[in-house]
Amino acid sequence: MWVTKRLKQDKKVHISFEISPPPFGKGRERAIEIFDQLMPFEPDFISITFHQEIVKHTPVGDSKFEQVIEKPKAGTIPLCALLEGKYGIPIVQHLLCGSFNREETAYALKEMAYVDLENVFALRGDPLIAQGQKQFIPEENGHHYASELIEQITLFNRGEHSLNGVRETVKTNFCIGAACYPEKHYESLNKEYDLSKLKQKVEKGVDYLITQMFYDNQAFLSFSEQAKEAGITIPIIPGLNPLVSQKDIYDLPRVFHINIPQRLVEMVENAKDDSEVKKASVEWLTQQGEELLKKGVPSLHFFTEGRTSKIRVVEEVYHRLFG
């Protein structure tokens, strides 16, 4: 079932999660452990992230290094299919521009369609800073922007695509999700520019949006209103992120280019240990959730990475919001 159809169902609670795939060799068992923790929330959907190819240099002695290419975490598509069949809820497969050329993307989409995965989340991916990239570098014959990837998926849905130069006319049925940024994408020149690019992306065939994490509801509410004024009428789902250590408030702005409100900074900095950080996070996320639900958001989406510590924070927030 499409994510957008789940959002329209008459439910008391609309909630969803993002997790990272477990390490290779532990995928099935660990994923089931994570899902068993999440299913009591009766989520509308769960999305599973994907990671770009990473090159590592391993020392081999005599000041020499061996270059090792670490591929994206294996088994994500079959894992999504297994979990969707086992739990009966939409599983959203992330698909990146990074580490894929157009042919590889076509193969991934065909594989997803073959195992009846209908939900895909299209992203560009970030520059690989550890490999010296100052800006995103696509694969040869790859996509430069998420909008190009979305266009390819839309062509698959129309039955207007090719593989290895051979035209194929079988239509797929993908529900396409994409990202948006209440505080603007860090590469955008300004908020107005960012919104214009978002509208172009949506017009390529996006069915719903999930925001980058934010801690200031006003940033989200202002962004949502501006998006509506710009003609973006698809669901915009707020992305919320639990804090589990003091380190988070310093790492998150650096990695994700977001703002941490001063009052939250003070709450976390005054925490004596991680348990107090989690209590502060529960309080903050509960306030965020209450206000957002009153404003009529379609759902609350929590970034958990599949970490039990984050899921426990969400559990407390859930009970406070919904009893």
ABEGO torsion letter per residue (X at the ends): XBAAAAAABBBABBBBBBBBBBBBGAAAAAAAAAAAAAAAAGBABBBBBBBBBBBBBBBAEGGBBBBBBBBBBBGAAAAAAAAAAAAGBBBBBBBBABGBBAAAAAAAAAAAAAAGBABBBBBAEBBBAAAGBABBBBBBGBBABAAAAAAAAAAAAAGBBBBGGBBBABBBBBBBBBBBBAAEBAABABAAAAAAAAAAAAAAGBABBBBBBBABAAAAAAAAAAAAAAGBABBBBBBBBBBABAAAAAAAAAAAGBBBBAAAAAAAAABABAAAAAAAAAAAAAAAAAAAAAAGBABBBBBAGGBAAAAAAAAAAAAAAAX
